[in-house]
Amino acid sequence: MQISRRAALALAAASLATSTAFAQSWPARPIRMIVPFPAGGGTDILTREVTGKLKGYDFVIDNKPGAGGNLGVDAAAKSAADGYTFVMGQTSNLAINPTLYSHLPYDPLKDLTPVSLVASSPLVIVVGATSPFHTLADVVKEAKAHPGSVNIAYSGNGTVAHLATVSFEKLAGVQLTRVPYKGAAQGAVDVISGAVQLYISSVPTLIGHIRTGKMRALAVTSLQRVGDLPQVPTVSESGYKGFEAVTWFGILGPANLPKPVVAKLNADINAALKDPELKKKFEAQGADVLGGSAERFSTLMHEDLARWAPIVKESGAKVD
């Protein structure tokens, strides 16, 4: 049965009116915000900070860790598109895991609606306080003179830290011995004791040890220096121009979220991110405020999926 043009326009207008009315009354009840990692970690802290600044919303934080963040993201992807379930996604579960995992239960580009980027956090390459390495050039010099003699630890295969290591080895023309750990804490202990020579992890994870002098930071992986570590050069400044490896964080909902809801939440998140107090708290965690449009977030997801896929394949990492 064919529908006349007038009837089609009337249906579209009615649908828009219904959607707009919904957005005006939304949110009418608490919103579930899934954090796909344990409480107390960097993702959890950033999520609680930004949702705490959103006036007129009542968020219930649901920590749902497991499978590299996949369980929490999948729960959001399979939830009703009614504006009452969101997730704080990040580089690993949106741009790396689709290539790393043989059977990912969701498609980040088809099953999710990007709402807004929130923040980004670089990695930092550190050594113990008594290490003979004082610069990245020292590391490269030793690694070239004795291939495989320099080891570097990171938390988990297929993570941004692991893949950043693979990228740096290729760019610098060196071979490091990679030492994956199950968690960040033990790696930090071992680099402080000297059991491993280098460690690469997020700034929030290591900044406390750097400040107390237990670790020496050689370089950060962002294109600009980190505000709380102004004396630490970037990898790009250290002779590897353009090198960048950061973890970004952003809020998403399931596919087909009402557009007025996306627009409202995006606008409110961006307003919250301008709060000086929030910015200061993010910086204390070694994170930079991002924000921007939902379209910007979508573009970044597409770009990073294409960027990380060949690096994951080159690393040889795979999870079944």
N, C-alpha and C positions, 0 to 999 in steps of 0.2 A: 504494500500500500504506500503510495506516495504522499508526502506531506507538502502542502503549499508553502511557498516562500513566506507568506504572512504568518502562517501557523508556526513555522520554524523559528521566525524572529520572535514571536510571542513566547514560545517555549524557552528560547535563550534568555529573553528578558526576565521571565519568571524565575529561571534557574539562578540568574545573577542576583535578583532581588532576594531570593531565599538565602543564597550564599552570603550576601552582604549583611542581611539581618542576623544570620548566625554569628558572623564575625563581630557584630556590634554587641551581642550578648555574651560572647566568648571572652574569657573563660568563666564558666558558671560553676565549676567545681575544681577540686585539686587536680593538678597535672602530674603525671608520672614522668620523671626524668631518669632515664636509664644511664648509669655509668658502667661501661663494660669492663671495669677493672676494680680491684679491691678498694675499700675505704681507706683514706689516708694517703693514697698515692697522688701523683701530680695531676692526673685527669680528674680525680675526685675533688681535689682542692680547688682547681679552676672552675669546675662545675658549680660547686657550692658558693663560690665567691660571686660568680656572675648571676646565678639565679637568685641569690640573696639581694641583689640590687634591682631586680625587676619588680616594680611596684604594681599592685593589682593582680598579682599572680600568687597562687599557693602551690609550690612545687613539692612533690614527695620524691626524694632521691632514692633510687633503687639500684644498689650496687649488684651487678650481675656479671661477675668475672668468668673467664674460661675460654679456652681455645683461641688465645691471642686477641681477645676482645670480640670474637665472632658470635658468641652466644648472646651477648647483650644487643649487638647490632641486629642480629637475626630476630630477636624478640620484638624490637621496634619495627622492623620491616614487615613483620607478620601481624602487627596490631591494627586496630581499626583506624581509618584515616579520618578521625573525628576531632583532631586537635588536642587530644588528651594523653598522648604518648609521644615522647621525643627521646633522642639519644645523643650523648656527646661522643661523636666519632672522631677519629684521628687518622693520621697518615697510614699507620700500620693496617688497620682493619678496613680502610676504604681504598687505599691505593697499592698496598703491598700484598695483602693476603689473597686478593683475587688471583694472583699469579703463584703465590707460595703454596696455597692449599689446592689439592687436586679436586676436591668437591666442596666448594664454598656454598652454604645453604642460601645465600642471597646474592643478588647482583646489585652492587652499590649504585650503579647508574640507572637501573630500571626500578628497583624496589624501594628507593628512598627519595625523599624530597629535601634537598638542601635548604636550610633556612638562613643561617648566618655563620660565617667564620667567627671565632672568638679570640684565639691567640695562637702564637707559634713559639716554639722553644728550640733553641739550637742544642747541639751536643758539645761536649768539651773533652779534649784529649788530655789526660793527666798522667803524671808519673809520681812515684813516691818522693818524699822530701829528700832522701839521700841519693836519688838517681843521678847518674852521670849525664843524663840528657837534660839540657836546659832549653833547647829549641827544637822545632820540628826538623830543622836542617840536621841537627845532631842525630836524630833517629834515622833519617834517610841515609845519611853518610854511613852509619853502622850497618844498616840493612843492605846497602849496596855492596859493602865490603864483605859481609858475611850473610848471604841470603838465608832466610829462615831462622837466624839467630835471635832476632828480636820478636818477642811475643806480645800480643795485644788481646786483652780480654773485653768482653761485652756481654750483655744480658740477652741471651737467646738468639738462635739462628733465625734469619729472616726478618729481624728487627731493623729499624732505621740505623742503629749503631753498627750492626753487622754489615749492612749494605753500604753504609758510608765508608767502612773499612775497605771493602772490596773496591769501591770507586777510587779511594785514595791510592791504594796499591797500584792500580792500573795507571792513574795519572802520574804518580811519582816513579813508576817503573821499579817497584820494589816487591819483595815477597816477605810478608810477615807471617808468623805462626799464630793463627787465630785460636783463641781459647774461649768458647762459649760457656756462660754460666746460666743456671736456671733462674737466678734472681740478681738484683743489683747489689744487695748488701754484701754478699760474700766476695764479689769482685772488688768492691771498695776495700774490704779488709785485706785482701791479698795484694793489692797494689801498694797499700800503705806498708805492709810487712816486707814487700820486695819479692813476694812469691811470683808475681807477674810484673813485667816491666812497664807496660802501657795499659791504660784502661780508657775506654770511650763510653760515655753515658750522658744522660741529659744534665743540663746545668742545675736544675732543681735538686737532682739526686746528689750531686757532688759539691755544690757550692759551699756547704758548711765545712767540709773537710779542707777545701781550698783556703777558706778564711782562717781556719785554725792553724794552717801551715803543715798539715799532715800530708797534703798533696800539692804538687806544683802543676799548674795549668800551662800547657804548651800552646794550645790553639783552640779556638771555637769554630764551629762549622757553619755559622751564619755568614752572610756577606758583610754585615756590619758588626762592630764590636758590641759585646754585651754590656749594658749599663752598669751592672753590679760587678763586672770584671773588666774595667776599662783598660787595664794594663796588659790584658791578654790579647795577642793578635789573632786575626782570623786565619784560617787555612789559606784563603785567597791571598791575603797579605803576605803570607809566608812563602810565596813563590808559586802557588797553584791557582792562578787567576780564574775566578768564576766558580770555584768549588763551593758548593752549598749543599747541606743536608740538614733539614730541620723537620721537626714534628709539628704539624698544625692540628688544631682542635676546632671542631665546629658542631653546631646543633642541627640535627636532621629529624624529620618525621617519616612516617611511611609514605609510599607513593600516593599521589592523587589527593594531597592535602588541599583544602579549600584555599584558593589564592588570597582572599582577604585575610585569612588567618596567618599565612606565610608573611604577607606584607606587614601586618600588625606586629607580629612577634619579631620580625627582622628590625623594624623601626625601633621597637622598645629595647632590643638587645644593643643596637648601635648607640642608643641614647645612654644606656647603662655603661657602656664601654668608655664613654667620655668622662665618667666620674673620676676625678683625680685620686681619690682614695683607692678605688678599684685598680687603677693603673699602677699605683704604688705597690699594692699587694701582688699584682701580677709580676712586676719587676723584681720583687723580693723572691719570687719563685723562679727567676731567670726567664720569664716569659714576656713576649711583646704583644701588645693589643693589636688585633687585626680588624674585625668588623667588615663592613662593606655589604654589597647587595647579595641576594640569593644567587643571582646569575654569576657573580664573581666566584662564589663558592663552587658552583657547578663546573665552571671553566677550570678551576684549580684541580678538581677531582679528575676530570678528563685528562688534563695535562700530566698529572702525577701518575696516573695509571699507565700512560704511555711511557713516561720517563723511567719508572721503577721496574717495569716488566722485564726489559733486557738485562738489568742489573741482577734481578732475582735469578733469572735463568743462568747468568754467568757465574753466580755464586755457588750454584749447585744445590742450594737449599730447596727442600720440598717436604711438604707435610701431607700425609694421606688421610 
